[in-house]
């Protein structure tokens, strides 16, 4: 039975996890862009009346989607650089707070749209 290089295996697994996380950021970004189309274009057409609130919320979802995709690259590079140095790249408090606040704001805006146009 060949010897197992535990350190090499751990690094390979970490790099693969980093790749999966990168793709998850992309999936989140693409999902947010899809919601942007739904909120900004499809929902106003179905609701009738004033469209600008839907367009604003749709635009905000699009901005968040682009932020997810952009941060995916930044985070992937941070983790890869830390691996090269033999260190751990912690997910920072600032991006976590920014994405949490954006998500909460979009949630509140979505609730407001739903309550403003009851069926």
NUDRENBA-671749 format. One record per residue: y, x, z of N, C-alpha, C in turn; residue in three letters. Coordinates in steps of 0.1 Angstrom, whole numbers, plus 2048, in hexadecimal, padded with zeros to 3 digits. Atoms other than C-alpha are relative to their C-alpha. Layout:
// NUDRENBA-671749
YXZYXZYXZAla/...
//
This chain:
// NUDRENBA-671749
7F480880080080080080C809800Unk/7F47F780182280F7F68097FE80CUnk/7F68007F583C81781080B7F67FDUnk/7F580A8028567FC81580D806804Unk/7F37FB7FD87A8078138087F5805Unk/7F980B7FA8897EF82C80F8007FEUnk/7F27FF8028AC7FB8288047FC7F2Unk/7FD80380E8AB7F98027FD7F17FEUnk/80380F80289B7D680480B7F8806Unk/7F58087F98B67CA81C80D8017F7Unk/7F47FF8098D27D78057FE7F77F3Unk/80380980B8C17C67E78027F2803Unk/7FF80E7FB8BE7A67FA80F7FC802Unk/7F28037FD8E27A88058087FF7F3Unk/7F980180D8EE7AE7E17FC7F37F9Unk/80480C8068DA7917D58067F4807Unk/7F980B7F88E877B7F180F8007FCUnk/7F27FF80490B7877E78027F97F2Unk/7FF80780D90477C7C37FE7F1801Unk/80180E7FE8F875A7CE80C7FA806Unk/7F38057FA9177567E480B7FF7F5Unk/7F680080B92D7607C67FE7F37F7Unk/80380C80991C7457B18037F3808Unk/7FD80C7F992072C7CD80F7FD801Unk/7F28028019457327CE8047FA7F2Unk/7FD80580E94572C7A87FC7F17FFUnk/80480F80193170B7AC80A7F8808Unk/7F68077F894A7007C780D7FE7F7Unk/7F48018099677087AF7FE7F77F5Unk/80280980B9576F67927FF7F2805Unk/80080D7FA9506D87A880E7FB803Unk/7F28047FD9746D77B38077FD7F3Unk/7FA80380D97F6D978F7FC7F37FAUnk/80580C8049696BC7878067F4808Unk/7FA80A7F89776A87A480F7FE7FBUnk/7F280080499A6B17978017F77F4Unk/80080980B9926A07767FE7F2804Unk/80280D7FB98468278880C7FA807Unk/7F58067F89A167E7A080D7FF7F7Unk/7F48008079BC6877878017F87F3Unk/80080780D9B16767677F77F3801Unk/80880B80099465E76D8047F580AUnk/7FD80A7F599D64D78E80D7F97FDUnk/7F48088039C16447837FE7F67F5Unk/80380A80B9B46347637F87F4806Unk/80880B7FB99C61F7788097F880AUnk/7F88067F59B561779480C7F87FAUnk/7F48068069D260D77E80C803809Unk/7F47FE7F89F660F78A80580E7FFUnk/7FA7F37FFA0762F7957F580B7FFUnk/80A7F68029F564E78980380D807Unk/7FC7F27FBA0966B7987F980480DUnk/8077FB7F49F866B7BA7F28057FDUnk/80D7FB8059D666F7A980180D7F9Unk/7FE7F38079E368A79380480B809Unk/7FC7F67F69F269D7B17F3804807Unk/80D7FD7F99D069B7C37F78077F7Unk/8087F980A9BE6A57A380480E7FEUnk/7FA7F38029D56C279E7FC80980CUnk/8037F97F49CF6CD7C27F1804800Unk/80F7FC8019A96CC7BD7FE80B7F6Unk/8027F580A9AD6E179E80580D805Unk/7FB7F37FA9C26FB7B17F6806809Unk/80B7FB7F79A76FD7CC7F48057F8Unk/80B7FB80898C7007B180380E7FBUnk/7FC7F380699F71D7A180080B80CUnk/7FF7F67F59A472D7C47F1804804Unk/80E7FD7FE97E72A7CA7FB80B7F7Unk/8057F680A97673C7AA80780D801Unk/7F97F47FE9917567AF7FB80880CUnk/8047F97F498675D7D37F28057FFUnk/80E7FC80296275F7C77FF80F7FCUnk/8007F280596A7807B580580980CUnk/7FA7F87F697F78D7D27F580380BUnk/80A7FF7F59637867EC7F48087FBUnk/80B7F88069487947D580380F801Unk/7FC7F280095B7B47D280080680EUnk/7FF7FC7F39617B67F77F2803806Unk/80E7FD7FA93C7B38007FA80B7F9Unk/8067F58079327CB7E580580D805Unk/7F97F47FB94B7E57F17FB80380EUnk/8057FE7F293F7E08157F28067FFUnk/80E7FB80191B7E580A80080F7FCUnk/8007F28049248067F980480980BUnk/7FD7F87F59338128197F67FE80CUnk/80A8027F591680582E8067F780BUnk/7F98097F692C7EB83F7FD7F27FDUnk/80180E80292E7C684380E7FA7FDUnk/7F380680394A7B28338007F2805Unk/7FF80D7F995379584A8097F77F8Unk/7F780A80796177583B80C7FE809Unk/7F48007F89857768468047F3806Unk/7FB80C7FA99675D85D80A7F97F6Unk/7F58058099B37598447FA7F77F5Unk/80580980A99F74D8267F87F4805Unk/80780B7FA98973883C80A7F5804Unk/7F680A7FC9A872784A8067F97F4Unk/7FA80580C9B87238287F77F67FAUnk/80980980799A7138187FD7F4809Unk/80280B7F79946FD83780C7F6800Unk/7F48088009B86F18378027F87F2Unk/80080780E9B76EA8117F67F57FFUnk/80A80A8009976D78158047F4808Unk/7FB80B7F79A56C283280B7F87F9Unk/7F58078069C56BB81F7FB7F87F4Unk/80580880B9B26B08007F87F4805Unk/80880C7FA99B69A81680A7F5804Unk/7F680A7FC9BA6898258067F97F4Unk/7FA80580C9CA6858037F67F67F9Unk/80A8088069AA6767F57FE7F3808Unk/80180C7F89A765E81280D7F77FEUnk/7F38078029CC65480D7FF7F87F2Unk/80280780D9C464C7E87F77F4801Unk/80A80B7FF9A66377F18067F4808Unk/7FA80A7F89B962480B80C7F97F9Unk/7F58058079D761F7F47FC7F67F5Unk/80580980B9C260E7D97F27FA804Unk/80D8067FC9A75F97EB7FB7F77F5Unk/80580980A9905E67D48007F2803Unk/
//
